[in-house]
Amino acid sequence: MYEKAGISKDRILIKLATTWEGVQAAKELKKDGISCNMTLLFNFAQAVASCEAGVKLISPFVGRIRDWYQSSTGKTYEAPEDPGCIS
């Protein structure tokens, strides 16, 4: 479809939610040479599933990373020390 419009597959990046269905879709798209960016990523298991699917990019929510650190340590973080931004 894109090639008919003169756009090569290496210029395409499809954004998908990191749900079970999204990861399965990413696997199928990869077979067709289409790269994916996984979003709505909240935890390590989703990151691993995305990597195992061979996606090009993952986009974790940095605010959720900070939330986890604050919950685990009881500490609050200012912007320069925000673990979500540092990661």
MODELLER restraints for C-alpha pairs under 7 A, 6 or more apart:
rsr = mdl.restraints
at = mdl.atoms
rsr.add(forms.Gaussian(group=physical.xy_distance, feature=features.Distance(at['CA:2:A'], at['CA:8:A']), mean=6.82, stdev=0.5))
rsr.add(forms.Gaussian(group=physical.xy_distance, feature=features.Distance(at['CA:9:A'], at['CA:33:A']), mean=6.50, stdev=0.5))
rsr.add(forms.Gaussian(group=physical.xy_distance, feature=features.Distance(at['CA:9:A'], at['CA:34:A']), mean=5.95, stdev=0.5))
rsr.add(forms.Gaussian(group=physical.xy_distance, feature=features.Distance(at['CA:12:A'], at['CA:34:A']), mean=6.34, stdev=0.5))
rsr.add(forms.Gaussian(group=physical.xy_distance, feature=features.Distance(at['CA:12:A'], at['CA:35:A']), mean=6.43, stdev=0.5))
rsr.add(forms.Gaussian(group=physical.xy_distance, feature=features.Distance(at['CA:13:A'], at['CA:34:A']), mean=6.78, stdev=0.5))
rsr.add(forms.Gaussian(group=physical.xy_distance, feature=features.Distance(at['CA:13:A'], at['CA:35:A']), mean=4.97, stdev=0.5))
rsr.add(forms.Gaussian(group=physical.xy_distance, feature=features.Distance(at['CA:13:A'], at['CA:36:A']), mean=5.14, stdev=0.5))
rsr.add(forms.Gaussian(group=physical.xy_distance, feature=features.Distance(at['CA:13:A'], at['CA:37:A']), mean=6.49, stdev=0.5))
rsr.add(forms.Gaussian(group=physical.xy_distance, feature=features.Distance(at['CA:14:A'], at['CA:35:A']), mean=6.36, stdev=0.5))
rsr.add(forms.Gaussian(group=physical.xy_distance, feature=features.Distance(at['CA:14:A'], at['CA:36:A']), mean=4.65, stdev=0.5))
rsr.add(forms.Gaussian(group=physical.xy_distance, feature=features.Distance(at['CA:14:A'], at['CA:37:A']), mean=5.98, stdev=0.5))
rsr.add(forms.Gaussian(group=physical.xy_distance, feature=features.Distance(at['CA:15:A'], at['CA:36:A']), mean=5.77, stdev=0.5))
rsr.add(forms.Gaussian(group=physical.xy_distance, feature=features.Distance(at['CA:15:A'], at['CA:37:A']), mean=4.66, stdev=0.5))
rsr.add(forms.Gaussian(group=physical.xy_distance, feature=features.Distance(at['CA:15:A'], at['CA:38:A']), mean=5.87, stdev=0.5))
rsr.add(forms.Gaussian(group=physical.xy_distance, feature=features.Distance(at['CA:15:A'], at['CA:39:A']), mean=6.85, stdev=0.5))
rsr.add(forms.Gaussian(group=physical.xy_distance, feature=features.Distance(at['CA:16:A'], at['CA:22:A']), mean=5.64, stdev=0.5))
rsr.add(forms.Gaussian(group=physical.xy_distance, feature=features.Distance(at['CA:16:A'], at['CA:36:A']), mean=6.95, stdev=0.5))
rsr.add(forms.Gaussian(group=physical.xy_distance, feature=features.Distance(at['CA:16:A'], at['CA:37:A']), mean=6.22, stdev=0.5))
rsr.add(forms.Gaussian(group=physical.xy_distance, feature=features.Distance(at['CA:16:A'], at['CA:38:A']), mean=5.03, stdev=0.5))
rsr.add(forms.Gaussian(group=physical.xy_distance, feature=features.Distance(at['CA:16:A'], at['CA:39:A']), mean=6.01, stdev=0.5))
rsr.add(forms.Gaussian(group=physical.xy_distance, feature=features.Distance(at['CA:17:A'], at['CA:38:A']), mean=5.68, stdev=0.5))
rsr.add(forms.Gaussian(group=physical.xy_distance, feature=features.Distance(at['CA:17:A'], at['CA:39:A']), mean=4.94, stdev=0.5))
rsr.add(forms.Gaussian(group=physical.xy_distance, feature=features.Distance(at['CA:17:A'], at['CA:40:A']), mean=5.34, stdev=0.5))
rsr.add(forms.Gaussian(group=physical.xy_distance, feature=features.Distance(at['CA:18:A'], at['CA:38:A']), mean=5.47, stdev=0.5))
rsr.add(forms.Gaussian(group=physical.xy_distance, feature=features.Distance(at['CA:18:A'], at['CA:39:A']), mean=5.69, stdev=0.5))
rsr.add(forms.Gaussian(group=physical.xy_distance, feature=features.Distance(at['CA:18:A'], at['CA:40:A']), mean=5.66, stdev=0.5))
rsr.add(forms.Gaussian(group=physical.xy_distance, feature=features.Distance(at['CA:18:A'], at['CA:41:A']), mean=5.66, stdev=0.5))
rsr.add(forms.Gaussian(group=physical.xy_distance, feature=features.Distance(at['CA:18:A'], at['CA:46:A']), mean=6.40, stdev=0.5))
rsr.add(forms.Gaussian(group=physical.xy_distance, feature=features.Distance(at['CA:23:A'], at['CA:49:A']), mean=6.98, stdev=0.5))
rsr.add(forms.Gaussian(group=physical.xy_distance, feature=features.Distance(at['CA:23:A'], at['CA:50:A']), mean=6.20, stdev=0.5))
rsr.add(forms.Gaussian(group=physical.xy_distance, feature=features.Distance(at['CA:23:A'], at['CA:53:A']), mean=6.54, stdev=0.5))
rsr.add(forms.Gaussian(group=physical.xy_distance, feature=features.Distance(at['CA:26:A'], at['CA:36:A']), mean=6.14, stdev=0.5))
rsr.add(forms.Gaussian(group=physical.xy_distance, feature=features.Distance(at['CA:26:A'], at['CA:53:A']), mean=6.52, stdev=0.5))
rsr.add(forms.Gaussian(group=physical.xy_distance, feature=features.Distance(at['CA:26:A'], at['CA:55:A']), mean=6.72, stdev=0.5))
rsr.add(forms.Gaussian(group=physical.xy_distance, feature=features.Distance(at['CA:27:A'], at['CA:53:A']), mean=5.21, stdev=0.5))
rsr.add(forms.Gaussian(group=physical.xy_distance, feature=features.Distance(at['CA:29:A'], at['CA:35:A']), mean=6.99, stdev=0.5))
rsr.add(forms.Gaussian(group=physical.xy_distance, feature=features.Distance(at['CA:35:A'], at['CA:55:A']), mean=6.22, stdev=0.5))
rsr.add(forms.Gaussian(group=physical.xy_distance, feature=features.Distance(at['CA:35:A'], at['CA:56:A']), mean=5.73, stdev=0.5))
rsr.add(forms.Gaussian(group=physical.xy_distance, feature=features.Distance(at['CA:36:A'], at['CA:55:A']), mean=5.22, stdev=0.5))
rsr.add(forms.Gaussian(group=physical.xy_distance, feature=features.Distance(at['CA:36:A'], at['CA:56:A']), mean=5.66, stdev=0.5))
rsr.add(forms.Gaussian(group=physical.xy_distance, feature=features.Distance(at['CA:36:A'], at['CA:57:A']), mean=6.55, stdev=0.5))
rsr.add(forms.Gaussian(group=physical.xy_distance, feature=features.Distance(at['CA:37:A'], at['CA:55:A']), mean=6.51, stdev=0.5))
rsr.add(forms.Gaussian(group=physical.xy_distance, feature=features.Distance(at['CA:37:A'], at['CA:56:A']), mean=6.18, stdev=0.5))
rsr.add(forms.Gaussian(group=physical.xy_distance, feature=features.Distance(at['CA:37:A'], at['CA:57:A']), mean=4.62, stdev=0.5))
rsr.add(forms.Gaussian(group=physical.xy_distance, feature=features.Distance(at['CA:37:A'], at['CA:58:A']), mean=5.47, stdev=0.5))
rsr.add(forms.Gaussian(group=physical.xy_distance, feature=features.Distance(at['CA:37:A'], at['CA:59:A']), mean=7.00, stdev=0.5))
rsr.add(forms.Gaussian(group=physical.xy_distance, feature=features.Distance(at['CA:38:A'], at['CA:50:A']), mean=6.94, stdev=0.5))
rsr.add(forms.Gaussian(group=physical.xy_distance, feature=features.Distance(at['CA:38:A'], at['CA:57:A']), mean=6.40, stdev=0.5))
rsr.add(forms.Gaussian(group=physical.xy_distance, feature=features.Distance(at['CA:38:A'], at['CA:58:A']), mean=4.76, stdev=0.5))
rsr.add(forms.Gaussian(group=physical.xy_distance, feature=features.Distance(at['CA:38:A'], at['CA:59:A']), mean=5.97, stdev=0.5))
rsr.add(forms.Gaussian(group=physical.xy_distance, feature=features.Distance(at['CA:39:A'], at['CA:58:A']), mean=6.29, stdev=0.5))
rsr.add(forms.Gaussian(group=physical.xy_distance, feature=features.Distance(at['CA:39:A'], at['CA:59:A']), mean=4.96, stdev=0.5))
rsr.add(forms.Gaussian(group=physical.xy_distance, feature=features.Distance(at['CA:39:A'], at['CA:60:A']), mean=6.38, stdev=0.5))
rsr.add(forms.Gaussian(group=physical.xy_distance, feature=features.Distance(at['CA:40:A'], at['CA:60:A']), mean=6.70, stdev=0.5))
rsr.add(forms.Gaussian(group=physical.xy_distance, feature=features.Distance(at['CA:40:A'], at['CA:61:A']), mean=6.97, stdev=0.5))
rsr.add(forms.Gaussian(group=physical.xy_distance, feature=features.Distance(at['CA:41:A'], at['CA:47:A']), mean=6.92, stdev=0.5))
rsr.add(forms.Gaussian(group=physical.xy_distance, feature=features.Distance(at['CA:41:A'], at['CA:59:A']), mean=6.49, stdev=0.5))
rsr.add(forms.Gaussian(group=physical.xy_distance, feature=features.Distance(at['CA:41:A'], at['CA:60:A']), mean=4.69, stdev=0.5))
rsr.add(forms.Gaussian(group=physical.xy_distance, feature=features.Distance(at['CA:41:A'], at['CA:61:A']), mean=6.37, stdev=0.5))
rsr.add(forms.Gaussian(group=physical.xy_distance, feature=features.Distance(at['CA:42:A'], at['CA:60:A']), mean=6.06, stdev=0.5))
rsr.add(forms.Gaussian(group=physical.xy_distance, feature=features.Distance(at['CA:42:A'], at['CA:61:A']), mean=6.33, stdev=0.5))
rsr.add(forms.Gaussian(group=physical.xy_distance, feature=features.Distance(at['CA:42:A'], at['CA:64:A']), mean=6.51, stdev=0.5))
rsr.add(forms.Gaussian(group=physical.xy_distance, feature=features.Distance(at['CA:62:A'], at['CA:84:A']), mean=4.18, stdev=0.5))
rsr.add(forms.Gaussian(group=physical.xy_distance, feature=features.Distance(at['CA:62:A'], at['CA:85:A']), mean=6.15, stdev=0.5))
rsr.add(forms.Gaussian(group=physical.xy_distance, feature=features.Distance(at['CA:63:A'], at['CA:84:A']), mean=6.09, stdev=0.5))
rsr.add(forms.Gaussian(group=physical.xy_distance, feature=features.Distance(at['CA:65:A'], at['CA:83:A']), mean=6.66, stdev=0.5))
rsr.add(forms.Gaussian(group=physical.xy_distance, feature=features.Distance(at['CA:65:A'], at['CA:84:A']), mean=4.86, stdev=0.5))
rsr.add(forms.Gaussian(group=physical.xy_distance, feature=features.Distance(at['CA:66:A'], at['CA:82:A']), mean=6.25, stdev=0.5))
rsr.add(forms.Gaussian(group=physical.xy_distance, feature=features.Distance(at['CA:66:A'], at['CA:83:A']), mean=5.56, stdev=0.5))
rsr.add(forms.Gaussian(group=physical.xy_distance, feature=features.Distance(at['CA:66:A'], at['CA:84:A']), mean=5.08, stdev=0.5))
rsr.add(forms.Gaussian(group=physical.xy_distance, feature=features.Distance(at['CA:70:A'], at['CA:76:A']), mean=5.69, stdev=0.5))
